[in-house]
Amino acid sequence: MKPDSAAFSFERFRIINANIDCENIPESISVDFIPSGVLIESEKRFILKFLFTAKSDNTQDSTPFISINCEASYVFKDDVTFENVPEYFYSNSIAIAFPYIRAFVSTITLQANIKPIILPTLNLTALNTLLKKNTVVK
């Protein structure tokens, strides 16, 4: 018996813009994601866009020292509408893209000859509702 192929596939990831302040890296950080998406039904394509920021855990300093805008593109196997996008897609699409952010931050800080920033692996499941809410259909 041949297994079913995946409902969607990852196409590409790219950094739109990035800012890392290597002078003011705190000891303890908190991270934030602002995801949004564009579902292009005619192309069976979903463009995930998200802003990743990292700032000090110290609540007095709320200025991010890392800010990265990026996007990832996914293609669905079958015709897709907003109503029939699998629920698991929203959290999985972010989880697929996040390792690229982790690698980018680690590589840039290592190459800057400072203590490398190694972002932890994160459970991003809670972002699926926000991504779905911030998705537009074209």
Secondary structure, DSSP 8 states (H G I E B T S, - for coil): ------SEEEEEEEEEEEEE-TT---SSEEEEEEEEEEEEGGGTEEEEEEEEEEEESSTT----SEEEEEEEEEEESS---GGGS-HHHHHHHHHHHHHHHHHHHHHHHHHTTS----------TTHHHHHHHTEEE-
